[in-house]
Amino acid sequence: MPDWFRKVSWTKSDQDDFWAHHKRARASGKSQYLRIQAVHLAGTGKPELRSAALALLNLLIAEFPDPVQLSFAYTQRAAIHAAEGRIDEALSDCRRAIAREREFPNAKGDAWLDFGWLVVAADRSDLFDEALAVLNERESDAFFPVHHYRLNAIRSLIAAGRGDREMARTFAATAMHHASRDHSGVRYHPKIGRASCRERV
């Protein structure tokens, strides 16, 4: 039976069960349970469950702003906004996540890459400089092949958007090199963090 905070439906019975457990949970875990439940609801891809996930994240941010969870909550909220086509809101939440990670660097996610990905996907040339500045700031956080792939793919697309074909080709070649890596570099988890086909541009 799934954990009470990993539901993939959100009926009244599901909600009653979740809130009963959440009420009894330790204060230190309430934020994380909200965030994990939001992940599972949003992961169904159903618009009505994305809305429910967004409500949980809004509650987390407003009432349970645990520093460890907050940047991830903003990143998840950005993904929901992006899935609903609200690109400006998604970009703003990526910025919030990045800012939180500067303040609390012990909890870092992929908002620095998500921001650049959104910028190039939406062809926001007005934000190219900002996206590159974030990539340059956080480049040392790239660890897995998928990080290196996304980093170089974003740089390639920005270079192409600016008409620098040579630089675009150089970054694209590096991106594809990392996309083709069949080992994560982690001894006991060789498949983790590899670039999947759906992530390639």
N, C-alpha and C positions, 0 to 999 in steps of 0.2 A: 504494500500500500504506500503511495507517495507521501512524502512529508506534508504536513499541513500547510507549509508555506511554499509548496511547489505545484499548486493547482493549475490546470490548463483549461478550466472552465470557471465561470464566476456567477453561478446561480445564487439565489438567496440562501440556499443551504450551504453552498461553498463559502459565501461571505460570512454567514453566521459562525461557521466553524472556524474560519480564519481569525475573525475578531475575538472569538472566545479564547483561542490559544494565544493570540497576540496580547490580550489583556493580562494573561497570566505569565507572559514571558518576562525574563529579566530585563531591566531597563537597558542594560548594555547591548542586548540583542535585538531590540525592537526595530531599530533602523535597518539592520541587515535583513531581517525577515521581510520587511516591506520591500526592500530592493530586490531580493531574490524572487519574491512572489511577482513583482512587476516584470522581471526578466521572463518568467514562464508565461505570463499572460501575453506580453508583447510578442513572444516567440511563436505564438500560434498563427500570427499574421492576420488575425481577424480584427477588423476595424473597431468593433465594439469592445474587444478585449484590450486592444491598444489604448482605448480611452480609459478603461478601468486601470490599466497599468500606469497611465499618466496621472490619474487621480492619486494612486498610491505614492508615486514619486513626489507629487506636490505636497502630500501630507508629510512625507519623510523630510523634505527640505524645510517645511514650515514648522514642524513640531518635534522632529527627531533628528536634528542636523549633526549627526555623529561625524567628526572630522575624517574618520577612516572611510566612511561610506559616501560622503557628500559629493566628491568629485565624480565618483562612479555613477551616482544618481543623476547628476547633470549630463553626463555622457549618454546614459540610457534615455534621458528625456530628449536629448538632441536627436537620437536615432528615431524615436517615435515621431518627433516633428518632421524629420526628413522623410520618413515613410508616408506621412500625410501630406507631403508637398509644401510644408511650412519652412522653407529654407532659411529665411532670415531668423526665425526663432531657433532653428537648429544651430545656426552659426553662433547666435548669442549664448546658447547653452554650452557649446564647445568652449567659447571664451571663458565662461564662468568656471567650467571644469579645469581649464588650464590655469586660471588664476588661483583656484583652490589648491592645485598641485604645487604651485610656487610657494604657497603659505604652509602647506603640509606635504612635503615631498616624500613622506613615508608611504603614501597611498597614491600611486600613479597608474593611470590607464592609457588609453589610446586616443584621447581627445585631440592631442597635438597632430595626429595623423588624420583623424576624422575631419578636423577643420579644413585641412588642405584638400582632402578628398571631396568635400562638399564644394569648396571654392572652384575646383576644376570641373566637377560634374555640372555645376550651374553656370560655368563659363563666366565667373565673376572676376574679370580682369582687374577691376578696381581693388580687389583684395589680394592680388598676387603677392605684393610686397609683404603684406601682413602674414600670409601663409608661409612664405619663405623664411621670414624672421622666426616664426615659431618652429619650423623644421630645423633651422640652424641652431636654435637654442636647445632643442631636445634631441638632436641627432645621436648623442651618446646613449640615449635610452633605447635605441634600436638594437634588439637582441636576436629575435627570431627571424627566419627567412622572410616571413610575411611583413615584418616591420621594414626590413631593408627593401623589399619589393615595393611596398606602398610609398616609402620615402622617395625612392628614385623614380617611380612612376609619376608621382605628383610633380617632381622637379622637371621631368621630361615634358609633361603636358603644359606646364607653365612656360618652359622654354619654347615649345612649339607655338603656344599662343602668342608669344612675343616675336615670333618669326626667326628664332635662333635654331635653325634646323640641325646644325652640327652638334650643339649642346643637347638638343632634344634626343638625337640619335645616341649620344654617349650615355645619357641617363637611362634611355630605354634599354640599351644593351645590358647595363648593370641591373636594371629591374628584372629583365628576363633571365639573367644569370641566377638571381635569387629565387625567381619563380620556379626554376628547374631543379633547385636543390632538393634532394630526396632525404635529407637528414637534418634534424633541427639543430644539431650541435650539442644537444643534451644527451648524455650517455644512455640514461635509462628511459628516456622519452623521445625516441628518434623521430616520431611523427608529429609531435606537438609544434604548433607555430609555423607550419608550412603554408605556402601561398596556394590556395585552392583556385580552381578555374574560375569560380564565380567572383573572385576578388580581382581578377586580372582585367585590365582595360585595353 
